[in-house]
């Protein structure tokens, strides 16, 4: 069945995960530890982040979880802050994180729109930072729909955001492709009845994505060519 709409995950998909979120992880941990490198390193272990290498493990909770979920994981180790305060800190740091596009996004998205595709973003990030990230690289206006985990549609791996996009643009789920770098993205796509496209600009290897993906591509730039052949 032809594809008429494409829904993108944000982190690790539109933006390269390691290049974008390494500094964020270090900054958050150093703030939580009040500059104590040893404590920051220990907190890094809690969320799957290597402070010295500035890298995330493939199973890091930061890769696909919501700010609420990350805060809940950190909360027992940071008793001086409430979970709500942790969420606020995560969101404030996320909003200012410099975004590293996985590919040149403007020509890519303009090409898709000119080809007639409806476009959206579904992220487990909060909606406000997500909108700021898209604005920061000049692509907010290219999307018909943007949803965070706090936008009222649930979060991935649930299909709520995806079905909301489908309804918003008037395209049945079977004619939508969900694109993401994590199993959460692809599981949500399968649950919504969509085509699933995995990309390797996050931390998950191809073999981890293949069970839930109709195809795994190096990055989103390969999507038009793949769609043209299918």
N, CA, C and O of each residue as an XYZ file, in Angstrom:
920
protein
N       0.850     -1.197      0.000
C       0.000      0.000      0.000
C       0.886      1.247      0.000
O       1.863      1.298      0.747
N       0.571      2.242     -0.812
C       1.412      3.441     -0.871
C       1.393      4.230      0.432
O       0.436      4.168      1.203
N       2.471      4.969      0.657
C       2.601      5.800      1.846
C       2.253      7.250      1.490
O       2.787      7.805      0.530
N       1.351      7.859      2.275
C       0.938      9.240      2.045
C       1.374     10.185      3.160
O       1.296     11.404      3.005
N       1.829      9.635      4.274
C       2.217     10.468      5.411
C       3.375      9.796      6.153
O       3.472      8.570      6.205
N       4.238     10.618      6.718
C       5.414     10.104      7.433
C       5.490     10.781      8.794
O       5.453     12.007      8.896
N       5.598      9.965      9.833
C       5.703     10.449     11.203
C       7.104     10.120     11.724
O       7.522      8.963     11.701
N       7.815     11.128     12.189
C       9.193     10.963     12.639
C       9.301     11.034     14.154
O       8.656     11.863     14.795
N      10.112     10.167     14.714
C      10.632     10.396     16.051
C      11.582     11.594     15.940
O      11.985     11.962     14.837
N      11.936     12.197     17.060
C      12.834     13.361     17.004
C      14.287     12.994     17.297
O      15.150     13.080     16.423
N      14.544     12.584     18.542
C      15.918     12.351     18.970
C      16.444     11.020     18.447
O      15.860      9.965     18.697
N      17.549     11.084     17.722
C      18.116      9.877     17.121
C      17.562      9.610     15.740
O      17.971      8.657     15.076
N      16.631     10.447     15.300
C      15.983     10.252     13.997
C      16.137     11.511     13.144
O      16.872     11.499     12.157
N      15.454     12.593     13.513
C      15.700     13.872     12.846
C      17.062     14.421     13.265
O      17.771     15.040     12.471
N      17.411     14.181     14.524
C      18.674     14.670     15.064
C      19.537     13.496     15.520
O      19.038     12.535     16.106
N      20.828     13.584     15.245
C      21.752     12.542     15.676
C      21.781     12.502     17.202
O      21.983     13.529     17.850
N      21.581     11.328     17.767
C      21.420     11.235     19.218
C      22.698     11.568     19.966
O      22.685     12.397     20.876
N      23.802     10.931     19.595
C      25.046     11.115     20.338
C      25.524     12.559     20.268
O      25.909     13.137     21.284
N      25.501     13.146     19.069
C      25.998     14.509     18.909
C      25.114     15.526     19.608
O      25.602     16.572     20.036
N      23.835     15.243     19.731
C      22.907     16.189     20.352
C      22.872     16.056     21.866
O      22.914     17.062     22.574
N      22.797     14.827     22.376
C      22.454     14.632     23.779
C      23.606     14.305     24.703
O      23.401     14.144     25.906
N      24.824     14.202     24.167
C      25.976     13.967     25.026
C      26.196     15.112     26.010
O      26.326     14.886     27.213
N      26.237     16.347     25.494
C      26.452     17.506     26.366
C      25.298     17.673     27.352
O      25.513     18.048     28.504
N      24.070     17.395     26.898
C      22.911     17.468     27.792
C      23.104     16.541     28.991
O      22.901     16.950     30.134
N      23.497     15.293     28.730
C      23.685     14.339     29.814
C      24.729     14.810     30.816
O      24.524     14.733     32.028
N      25.836     15.293     30.303
C      26.891     15.778     31.201
C      26.403     16.982     32.011
O      26.633     17.053     33.218
N      25.734     17.920     31.352
C      25.276     19.128     32.046
C      24.269     18.797     33.144
O      24.345     19.333     34.249
N      23.322     17.907     32.830
C      22.313     17.521     33.825
C      22.975     16.881     35.043
O      22.677     17.237     36.183
N      23.860     15.950     34.793
C      24.485     15.224     35.904
C      25.351     16.139     36.763
O      25.357     16.013     37.987
N      26.080     17.056     36.138
C      26.914     17.971     36.914
C      26.051     18.948     37.729
O      26.433     19.345     38.830
N      24.898     19.330     37.188
C      23.982     20.177     37.963
C      23.433     19.413     39.157
O      23.389     19.940     40.269
N      23.014     18.168     38.933
C      22.448     17.368     40.021
C      23.482     17.077     41.099
O      23.148     16.960     42.278
N      24.737     16.963     40.687
C      25.806     16.626     41.630
C      26.503     17.857     42.184
O      27.504     17.735     42.891
N      25.986     19.049     41.873
C      26.609     20.300     42.320
C      28.101     20.347     41.983
O      28.920     20.815     42.774
N      28.424     19.854     40.802
C      29.806     19.924     40.338
C      30.718     18.828     40.853
O      31.904     18.815     40.525
N      30.194     17.906     41.653
C      30.990     16.800     42.196
C      31.123     15.718     41.123
O      30.160     15.008     40.834
N      32.301     15.594     40.539
C      32.508     14.682     39.415
C      32.240     13.235     39.799
O      31.673     12.481     39.009
N      32.638     12.841     40.994
C      32.432     11.456     41.418
C      30.934     11.150     41.529
O      30.470     10.107     41.067
N      30.188     12.067     42.145
C      28.746     11.828     42.284
C      28.065     11.869     40.920
O      27.160     11.079     40.651
N      28.496     12.781     40.069
C      27.926     12.851     38.729
C      28.164     11.550     37.966
O      27.289     11.078     37.241
N      29.344     10.981     38.132
C      29.661      9.711     37.468
C      28.750      8.600     37.976
O      28.277      7.772     37.198
N      28.508      8.586     39.285
C      27.622      7.576     39.868
C      26.193      7.749     39.365
O      25.521      6.763     39.061
N      25.728      8.978     39.275
C      24.383      9.224     38.745
C      24.306      8.833     37.269
O      23.267      8.372     36.796
N      25.400      9.017     36.554
C      25.448      8.592     35.160
C      25.192      7.104     35.019
O      24.495      6.674     34.099
N      25.755      6.312     35.933
C      25.538      4.863     35.889
C      24.054      4.530     36.048
O      23.570      3.554     35.476
N      23.340      5.335     36.818
C      21.914      5.091     37.065
C      21.101      5.219     35.776
O      20.137      4.482     35.570
N      21.494      6.155     34.911
C      20.724      6.389     33.674
C      21.431      5.870     32.419
O      20.993      6.147     31.303
N      22.524      5.115     32.599
C      23.203      4.536     31.442
C      24.023      5.535     30.651
O      24.051      5.492     29.421
N      24.696      6.443     31.363
C      25.508      7.471     30.700
C      26.921      7.424     31.250
O      27.127      7.461     32.463
N      27.905      7.340     30.343
C      29.314      7.345     30.718
C      29.809      8.783     30.683
O      29.969      9.362     29.609
N      30.051      9.357     31.846
C      30.423     10.766     31.928
C      31.773     11.034     31.274
O      31.971     12.079     30.654
N      32.692     10.099     31.412
C      34.035     10.301     30.849
C      34.007     10.247     29.322
O      34.629     11.070     28.651
N      33.275      9.266     28.779
C      33.203      9.106     27.329
C      32.105      9.970     26.703
O      32.062     10.141     25.484
N      31.226     10.509     27.539
C      30.071     11.301     27.101
C      29.224     10.492     26.110
O      28.859     10.976     25.038
N      28.926      9.255     26.499
C      28.150      8.356     25.641
C      27.077      7.644     26.469
O      27.216      7.460     27.678
N      26.006      7.249     25.777
C      24.917      6.493     26.391
C      25.033      5.019     26.023
O      25.466      4.674     24.924
N      24.642      4.156     26.955
C      24.544      2.735     26.642
C      23.300      2.507     25.788
O      22.378      3.322     25.800
N      23.275      1.408     25.053
C      22.135      1.123     24.176
C      20.838      0.994     24.963
O      19.758      1.261     24.435
N      20.942      0.582     26.237
C      19.729      0.412     27.047
C      19.508      1.582     28.019
O      18.735      1.456     28.968
N      20.176      2.707     27.789
C      19.981      3.866     28.649
C      18.531      4.300     28.642
O      17.888      4.322     27.592
N      18.014      4.646     29.808
C      16.623      5.097     29.897
C      16.418      6.407     29.155
O      15.294      6.723     28.767
N      17.481      7.174     28.950
C      17.358      8.463     28.269
C      17.000      8.290     26.796
O      16.428      9.192     26.184
N      17.335      7.138     26.227
C      17.164      6.935     24.790
C      15.708      7.039     24.357
O      15.418      7.650     23.329
N      14.795      6.459     25.113
C      13.406      6.409     24.643
C      12.369      6.772     25.694
O      11.174      6.787     25.397
N      12.802      7.066     26.920
C      11.845      7.318     27.996
C      11.403      8.777     28.032
O      12.003      9.638     27.389
N      10.353      9.037     28.788
C       9.860     10.398     28.987
C      10.636     11.064     30.128
O      11.334     10.398     30.893
N      10.500     12.382     30.227
C      11.137     13.102     31.328
C      10.624     12.595     32.676
O      11.390     12.506     33.635
N       9.343     12.263     32.755
C       8.784     11.713     34.000
C       9.463     10.404     34.379
O       9.783     10.174     35.546
N       9.680      9.551     33.385
C      10.299      8.250     33.647
C      11.765      8.394     34.042
O      12.244      7.691     34.932
N      12.472      9.299     33.382
C      13.880      9.540     33.736
C      13.964     10.111     35.150
O      14.817      9.710     35.942
N      13.073     11.049     35.455
C      13.060     11.653     36.789
C      12.761     10.607     37.863
O      13.358     10.630     38.939
N      11.837      9.691     37.567
C      11.498      8.652     38.544
C      12.687      7.735     38.805
O      12.865      7.251     39.923
N      13.500      7.495     37.780
C      14.689      6.660     37.941
C      15.754      7.375     38.776
O      16.441      6.749     39.583
N      15.883      8.679     38.578
C      16.886      9.453     39.304
C      16.455      9.784     40.731
O      17.300      9.924     41.615
N      15.160      9.910     40.961
C      14.642     10.437     42.228
C      15.219      9.765     43.476
O      15.598     10.472     44.410
N      15.302      8.419     43.533
C      15.848      7.809     44.756
C      17.300      8.196     45.037
O      17.768      8.080     46.169
N      18.000      8.650     44.017
C      19.422      8.984     44.153
C      19.654     10.478     44.335
O      20.781     10.920     44.559
N      18.565     11.258     44.237
C      18.656     12.712     44.409
C      17.533     13.142     45.359
O      16.621     13.858     44.948
N      17.591     12.711     46.625
C      16.470     12.949     47.547
C      16.222     14.418     47.862
O      15.156     14.772     48.367
N      17.201     15.279     47.568
C      17.020     16.695     47.863
C      16.079     17.397     46.884
O      15.679     18.537     47.117
N      15.723     16.716     45.784
C      14.803     17.282     44.801
C      13.552     16.420     44.690
O      13.625     15.195     44.780
N      12.406     17.062     44.495
C      11.187     16.309     44.225
C      11.224     15.813     42.779
O      12.026     16.282     41.971
N      10.355     14.871     42.470
C      10.303     14.386     41.093
C       9.881     15.503     40.143
O      10.385     15.584     39.022
N       8.962     16.362     40.579
C       8.532     17.484     39.742
C       9.702     18.425     39.466
O       9.847     18.925     38.351
N      10.533     18.667     40.474
C      11.710     19.533     40.279
C      12.709     18.893     39.323
O      13.353     19.585     38.536
N      12.835     17.582     39.392
C      13.716     16.873     38.461
C      13.210     16.999     37.027
O      13.993     17.219     36.103
N      11.907     16.860     36.848
C      11.323     17.014     35.506
C      11.593     18.413     34.978
O      11.964     18.578     33.816
N      11.409     19.428     35.829
C      11.659     20.808     35.407
C      13.113     20.999     34.998
O      13.398     21.660     33.999
N      14.030     20.427     35.763
C      15.456     20.547     35.438
C      15.764     19.865     34.112
O      16.475     20.422     33.276
N      15.232     18.668     33.917
C      15.455     17.943     32.663
C      14.911     18.717     31.477
O      15.565     18.820     30.440
N      13.710     19.262     31.633
C      13.093     20.000     30.527
C      13.836     21.301     30.226
O      13.968     21.684     29.063
N      14.318     21.978     31.261
C      15.035     23.233     31.027
C      16.353     22.973     30.322
O      16.742     23.730     29.432
N      17.046     21.906     30.713
C      18.305     21.563     30.030
C      18.030     21.075     28.609
O      18.778     21.394     27.685
N      16.960     20.305     28.436
C      16.634     19.779     27.110
C      16.304     20.899     26.140
O      16.700     20.857     24.975
N      15.578     21.901     26.621
C      15.132     22.972     25.738
C      16.293     23.735     25.123
O      16.177     24.261     24.016
N      17.418     23.798     25.840
C      18.566     24.561     25.343
C      19.638     23.678     24.720
O      20.695     24.172     24.330
N      19.378     22.376     24.622
C      20.378     21.471     24.028
C      20.538     21.779     22.540
O      19.558     21.799     21.796
N      21.766     22.016     22.117
C      22.024     22.318     20.705
C      21.770     21.069     19.865
O      22.302     19.996     20.149
N      20.952     21.226     18.829
C      20.536     20.087     18.015
C      21.502     19.848     16.847
O      21.915     20.786     16.165
N      21.845     18.594     16.634
C      22.734     18.210     15.536
C      21.910     17.416     14.520
O      21.698     16.220     14.718
N      21.442     18.041     13.447
C      20.616     17.329     12.462
C      21.324     16.091     11.921
O      22.526     16.110     11.652
N      20.555     15.017     11.767
C      21.129     13.771     11.252
C      21.568     13.923      9.801
O      22.539     13.302      9.368
N      20.842     14.756      9.052
C      21.156     15.101      7.662
C      20.727     16.556      7.466
O      20.089     17.110      8.361
N      21.044     17.202      6.339
C      20.491     18.543      6.098
C      18.957     18.460      6.010
O      18.410     17.927      5.044
N      18.286     18.985      7.015
C      16.853     18.738      7.159
C      15.973     19.598      6.258
O      14.953     19.117      5.763
N      16.340     20.844      6.037
C      15.479     21.714      5.235
C      15.227     21.169      3.828
O      14.066     21.038      3.441
N      16.260     20.846      3.048
C      15.986     20.325      1.705
C      15.280     18.980      1.729
O      14.464     18.686      0.855
N      15.591     18.166      2.725
C      14.952     16.852      2.850
C      13.451     17.001      3.080
O      12.645     16.374      2.393
N      13.083     17.835      4.051
C      11.665     17.997      4.382
C      10.912     18.744      3.285
O       9.755     18.435      2.999
N      11.566     19.720      2.676
C      10.924     20.429      1.568
C      10.641     19.483      0.406
O       9.606     19.585     -0.253
N      11.572     18.562      0.165
C      11.354     17.574     -0.893
C      10.164     16.686     -0.599
O       9.375     16.392     -1.497
N      10.023     16.255      0.639
C       8.886     15.404      1.012
C       7.572     16.155      0.886
O       6.584     15.608      0.395
N       7.557     17.405      1.328
C       6.319     18.174      1.243
C       5.938     18.438     -0.210
O       4.763     18.382     -0.573
N       6.936     18.726     -1.031
C       6.661     18.953     -2.455
C       6.135     17.689     -3.129
O       5.381     17.753     -4.100
N       6.548     16.543     -2.595
C       6.066     15.270     -3.135
C       4.668     14.929     -2.622
O       4.084     13.927     -3.037
N       4.127     15.755     -1.721
C       2.753     15.574     -1.263
C       2.576     14.853      0.052
O       1.444     14.578      0.451
N       3.669     14.535      0.746
C       3.549     13.813      2.012
C       3.097     14.735      3.142
O       3.539     15.880      3.233
N       2.220     14.231      3.994
C       1.910     14.869      5.261
C       2.996     14.451      6.244
O       3.419     13.295      6.239
N       3.454     15.379      7.094
C       4.593     15.097      7.965
C       4.272     15.421      9.417
O       3.562     16.383      9.708
N       4.805     14.603     10.325
C       4.602     14.854     11.743
C       5.783     14.398     12.571
O       6.680     13.713     12.082
N       5.767     14.792     13.842
C       6.779     14.389     14.816
C       6.075     13.838     16.042
O       5.161     14.468     16.573
N       6.494     12.671     16.490
C       5.989     12.077     17.732
C       7.197     11.722     18.584
O       7.983     10.847     18.219
N       7.347     12.395     19.713
C       8.526     12.212     20.556
C       8.128     11.910     21.987
O       7.065     12.328     22.446
N       8.980     11.186     22.687
C       8.779     10.978     24.119
C       9.395     12.111     24.929
O       9.359     12.086     26.159
N       9.959     13.104     24.248
C      10.362     14.343     24.888
C       9.085     15.117     25.232
O       8.002     14.774     24.756
N       9.214     16.152     26.051
C       8.084     17.035     26.315
C       7.806     17.885     25.078
O       8.700     18.131     24.268
N       6.558     18.332     24.942
C       6.186     19.078     23.739
C       6.931     20.408     23.615
O       7.392     20.755     22.528
N       7.055     21.155     24.715
C       7.667     22.486     24.632
C       9.121     22.431     24.153
O       9.469     23.153     23.218
N       9.990     21.598     24.760
C      11.347     21.499     24.235
C      11.378     20.988     22.794
O      12.210     21.424     21.998
N      10.480     20.072     22.462
C      10.451     19.541     21.092
C      10.186     20.660     20.090
O      10.853     20.745     19.059
N       9.214     21.517     20.393
C       8.917     22.634     19.494
C      10.108     23.579     19.391
O      10.401     24.096     18.313
N      10.794     23.808     20.509
C      11.966     24.675     20.492
C      13.079     24.071     19.642
O      13.772     24.787     18.920
N      13.248     22.765     19.730
C      14.292     22.113     18.935
C      14.008     22.256     17.442
O      14.911     22.545     16.656
N      12.754     22.052     17.060
C      12.392     22.176     15.640
C      12.555     23.622     15.172
O      13.046     23.877     14.073
N      12.140     24.562     16.017
C      12.292     25.982     15.685
C      13.768     26.353     15.537
O      14.136     27.148     14.672
N      14.610     25.762     16.399
C      16.024     26.163     16.436
C      16.753     25.873     15.135
O      17.761     26.513     14.834
N      16.260     24.919     14.363
C      16.896     24.607     13.072
C      15.983     24.977     11.897
O      16.238     24.589     10.757
N      14.921     25.730     12.190
C      14.088     26.294     11.139
C      13.158     25.334     10.428
O      12.843     25.535      9.255
N      12.704     24.274     11.129
C      11.867     23.279     10.446
C      10.487     23.101     11.072
O       9.728     22.237     10.633
N      10.147     23.885     12.075
C       8.841     23.705     12.721
C       7.697     23.777     11.710
O       6.752     22.991     11.784
N       7.779     24.709     10.775
C       6.694     24.916      9.831
C       6.536     23.818      8.796
O       5.576     23.829      8.025
N       7.460     22.874      8.768
C       7.378     21.791      7.794
C       6.495     20.631      8.269
O       6.222     19.697      7.514
N       6.055     20.703      9.523
C       5.289     19.592     10.093
C       3.829     19.975     10.321
O       3.523     21.066     10.803
N       2.938     19.055      9.965
C       1.509     19.240     10.171
C       1.087     18.947     11.607
O      -0.012     19.312     12.026
N       1.979     18.277     12.369
C       1.589     17.747     13.684
C       2.865     17.524     14.480
O       3.842     16.984     13.962
N       2.853     17.944     15.749
C       3.968     17.673     16.659
C       3.377     17.286     18.011
O       2.570     18.024     18.575
N       3.778     16.136     18.524
C       3.283     15.681     19.827
C       4.432     15.216     20.700
O       5.315     14.485     20.251
N       4.409     15.656     21.974
C       5.304     15.136     22.988
C       4.549     14.161     23.878
O       3.364     13.903     23.668
N       5.242     13.623     24.867
C       4.578     12.647     25.745
C       3.503     13.314     26.590
O       2.604     12.652     27.109
N       3.607     14.654     26.726
C       2.662     15.377     27.561
C       1.609     16.130     26.746
O       0.979     17.059     27.253
N       1.419     15.735     25.493
C       0.462     16.435     24.619
C      -0.950     15.871     24.692
O      -1.854     16.374     24.025
N      -1.145     14.834     25.494
C      -2.486     14.289     25.679
C      -2.796     13.039     24.890
O      -3.935     12.571     24.896
N      -1.793     12.480     24.203
C      -2.014     11.283     23.385
C      -1.271     10.058     23.913
O      -1.228      9.025     23.245
N      -0.682     10.166     25.115
C       0.139      9.080     25.621
C       1.542      9.173     25.054
O       1.931     10.194     24.488
N       2.297      8.093     25.213
C       3.676      8.097     24.719
C       4.038      6.729     24.174
O       3.387      5.734     24.491
N       5.066      6.684     23.362
C       5.513      5.425     22.759
C       6.125      4.521     23.835
O       6.794      5.045     24.726
N       5.940      3.212     23.806
C       5.513      2.399     22.655
C       4.006      2.284     22.440
O       3.567      1.504     21.594
N       3.216      3.035     23.178
C       1.787      3.071     22.890
C       1.527      3.774     21.568
O       2.340      4.594     21.141
N       0.416      3.473     20.911
C       0.154      4.031     19.580
C      -0.605      5.353     19.571
O      -0.934      5.857     18.497
N      -0.895      5.936     20.752
C      -1.770      7.100     20.813
C      -1.324      8.280     19.977
O      -2.124      8.849     19.234
N      -0.049      8.661     20.086
C       0.462      9.789     19.310
C       0.329      9.521     17.812
O      -0.006     10.417     17.038
N       0.591      8.299     17.423
C       0.591      7.922     16.014
C      -0.825      7.970     15.443
O      -1.043      8.463     14.336
N      -1.776      7.457     16.207
C      -3.157      7.475     15.741
C      -3.707      8.900     15.723
O      -4.542      9.236     14.884
N      -3.233      9.741     16.656
C      -3.650     11.145     16.655
C      -3.135     11.850     15.403
O      -3.848     12.661     14.812
N      -1.902     11.548     14.995
C      -1.355     12.110     13.759
C      -2.170     11.667     12.554
O      -2.521     12.478     11.696
N      -2.467     10.379     12.498
C      -3.240      9.827     11.396
C      -4.583     10.540     11.269
O      -4.998     10.909     10.170
N      -5.256     10.729     12.402
C      -6.551     11.403     12.390
C      -6.408     12.875     12.015
O      -7.239     13.425     11.293
N      -5.352     13.502     12.511
C      -5.152     14.933     12.271
C      -4.960     15.244     10.788
O      -5.487     16.232     10.276
N      -4.195     14.383     10.102
C      -3.903     14.645      8.682
C      -4.864     13.927      7.748
O      -4.787     14.100      6.531
N      -5.774     13.118      8.303
C      -6.761     12.434      7.478
C      -6.200     11.341      6.597
O      -6.665     11.132      5.476
N      -5.202     10.645      7.105
C      -4.594      9.539      6.366
C      -4.697      8.280      7.218
O      -4.261      8.279      8.370
N      -5.263      7.215      6.676
C      -5.428      5.997      7.459
C      -4.061      5.429      7.854
O      -3.101      5.556      7.094
N      -3.959      4.800      9.042
C      -2.677      4.315      9.542
C      -1.922      3.419      8.556
O      -0.693      3.464      8.511
N      -2.618      2.624      7.783
C      -1.945      1.723      6.843
C      -1.172      2.479      5.760
O      -0.322      1.904      5.080
N      -1.473      3.772      5.606
C      -0.781      4.584      4.601
C       0.201      5.575      5.242
O       0.608      6.562      4.629
N       0.566      5.277      6.495
C       1.520      6.110      7.230
C       2.766      5.300      7.541
O       2.675      4.111      7.849
N       3.933      5.935      7.463
C       5.181      5.308      7.891
C       5.645      5.962      9.185
O       5.709      7.188      9.282
N       5.969      5.133     10.182
C       6.562      5.614     11.430
C       8.059      5.391     11.342
O       8.507      4.277     11.071
N       8.840      6.442     11.567
C      10.291      6.381     11.432
C      10.936      6.639     12.785
O      10.642      7.642     13.436
N      11.815      5.735     13.208
C      12.465      5.945     14.495
C      13.735      5.152     14.664
O      14.057      4.271     13.867
N      14.459      5.488     15.734
C      15.747      4.853     16.006
C      15.698      3.868     17.155
O      16.713      3.253     17.482
N      14.529      3.703     17.779
C      14.429      2.815     18.942
C      13.284      1.820     18.776
O      12.383      2.007     17.958
N      13.346      0.763     19.572
C      12.260     -0.221     19.538
C      10.937      0.401     19.953
O       9.886      0.009     19.446
N      10.970      1.369     20.871
C       9.738      2.041     21.282
C       9.022      2.644     20.067
O       7.803      2.535     19.935
N       9.796      3.281     19.185
C       9.213      3.901     17.996
C       8.556      2.852     17.103
O       7.431      3.021     16.634
N       9.285      1.777     16.885
C       8.809      0.760     15.946
C       7.674     -0.067     16.538
O       6.759     -0.470     15.820
N       7.728     -0.319     17.838
C       6.619     -1.019     18.497
C       5.349     -0.187     18.418
O       4.261     -0.721     18.204
N       5.491      1.125     18.590
C       4.327      2.013     18.464
C       3.784      1.960     17.045
O       2.571      1.925     16.839
N       4.683      1.954     16.069
C       4.253      1.874     14.675
C       3.503      0.601     14.376
O       2.469      0.627     13.709
N       4.010     -0.506     14.860
C       3.327     -1.789     14.649
C       1.958     -1.779     15.329
O       0.970     -2.243     14.760
N       1.912     -1.245     16.554
C       0.645     -1.216     17.296
C      -0.401     -0.360     16.579
O      -1.602     -0.610     16.682
N       0.079      0.659     15.846
C      -0.842      1.546     15.129
C      -1.183      1.030     13.737
O      -2.023      1.615     13.054
N      -0.549     -0.049     13.309
C      -0.820     -0.589     11.986
C      -0.121      0.156     10.864
O      -0.608      0.194      9.734
N       1.032      0.753     11.180
C       1.766      1.544     10.201
C       2.989      0.789      9.670
O       3.440     -0.182     10.278
N       3.512      1.240      8.546
C       4.813      0.779      8.077
C       5.859      1.304      9.058
O       5.746      2.433      9.535
N       6.873      0.497      9.362
C       7.888      0.910     10.328
C       9.261      0.975      9.663
O       9.704      0.023      9.021
N       9.918      2.112      9.832
C      11.238      2.344      9.248
C      12.220      2.652     10.369
O      12.059      3.648     11.075
N      13.228      1.815     10.541
C      14.261      2.053     11.536
C      15.429      2.804     10.936
O      15.752      2.619      9.762
N      16.071      3.654     11.734
C      17.268      4.370     11.291
C      18.366      4.197     12.342
O      18.096      3.919     13.511
N      19.612      4.371     11.892
C      20.768      4.055     12.731
C      21.497      5.301     13.229
O      22.713      5.277     13.418
N      20.755      6.389     13.443
C      21.348      7.615     13.962
C      21.081      7.786     15.457
O      21.303      8.855     16.026
N      20.598      6.703     16.081
C      20.459      6.664     17.533
C      21.560      5.785     18.101
O      22.686      5.800     17.603
N      21.243      5.016     19.146
C      22.252      4.134     19.731
C      21.955      2.663     19.481
O      22.816      1.818     19.730
N      20.758      2.332     18.996
C      20.392      0.930     18.768
C      21.020      0.422     17.470
O      20.968      1.110     16.451
N      21.616     -0.777     17.497
C      22.155     -1.370     16.270
C      21.040     -1.937     15.408
O      19.917     -2.128     15.873
N      21.357     -2.201     14.157
C      20.358     -2.705     13.211
C      19.699     -3.982     13.710
O      18.488     -4.154     13.570
N      20.495     -4.882     14.295
C      19.930     -6.170     14.714
C      18.888     -6.015     15.811
O      18.009     -6.866     15.951
N      18.974     -4.943     16.591
C      17.976     -4.703     17.627
C      16.667     -4.183     17.035
O      15.593     -4.423     17.588
N      16.756     -3.476     15.920
C      15.572     -2.874     15.304
C      14.862     -3.808     14.328
O      13.648     -3.714     14.147
N      15.611     -4.698     13.705
C      15.066     -5.514     12.618
C      13.791     -6.281     12.972
O      12.906     -6.380     12.122
N      13.651     -6.833     14.192
C      12.431     -7.597     14.481
C      11.141     -6.777     14.370
O      10.070     -7.338     14.135
N      11.239     -5.450     14.539
C      10.049     -4.603     14.508
C      10.003     -3.693     13.285
O       9.057     -2.922     13.125
N      11.015     -3.773     12.421
C      11.113     -2.834     11.307
C      10.800     -3.507      9.976
O      11.193     -4.648      9.735
N      10.083     -2.780      9.114
C       9.915     -3.246      7.736
C      11.200     -3.039      6.952
O      11.475     -3.752      5.987
N      11.989     -2.050      7.378
C      13.302     -1.806      6.784
C      14.121     -1.022      7.803
O      13.570     -0.251      8.588
N      15.456     -1.221      7.790
C      16.371     -0.418      8.596
C      17.306      0.304      7.635
O      17.976     -0.326      6.817
N      17.346      1.632      7.739
C      18.146      2.472      6.843
C      19.227      3.200      7.639
O      19.080      3.392      8.846
N      20.310      3.606      6.978
C      21.375      4.311      7.698
C      20.896      5.610      8.349
O      21.287      5.935      9.470
N      20.051      6.340      7.638
C      19.504      7.585      8.166
C      18.261      7.953      7.358
O      17.925      7.279      6.384
N      17.588      9.013      7.763
C      16.321      9.374      7.117
C      16.504      9.802      5.665
O      15.551      9.771      4.886
N      17.713     10.199      5.295
C      17.947     10.619      3.924
C      17.711      9.530      2.900
O      17.541      9.813      1.714
N      17.699      8.267      3.355
C      17.474      7.137      2.450
C      15.995      6.810      2.267
O      15.655      5.924      1.483
N      15.112      7.508      2.976
C      13.693      7.180      2.913
C      13.080      7.405      1.528
O      12.384      6.516      1.037
N      13.305      8.548      0.877
C      12.672      8.734     -0.448
C      13.038      7.641     -1.440
O      12.179      7.165     -2.182
N      14.303      7.239     -1.461
C      14.723      6.176     -2.375
C      14.047      4.856     -2.059
O      13.660      4.121     -2.967
N      13.899      4.546     -0.758
C      13.260      3.294     -0.376
C      11.777      3.316     -0.739
O      11.239      2.333     -1.248
N      11.128      4.435     -0.474
C       9.703      4.534     -0.814
C       9.474      4.415     -2.319
O       8.477      3.839     -2.754
N      10.392      4.955     -3.107
C      10.244      4.901     -4.567
C      10.291      3.475     -5.103
O       9.770      3.185     -6.180
N      10.922      2.591     -4.336
C      11.071      1.198     -4.772
C       9.987      0.308     -4.189
O       9.904     -0.870     -4.539
N       9.153      0.848     -3.306
C       8.154      0.011     -2.625
C       6.743      0.561     -2.793
O       5.788     -0.023     -2.282
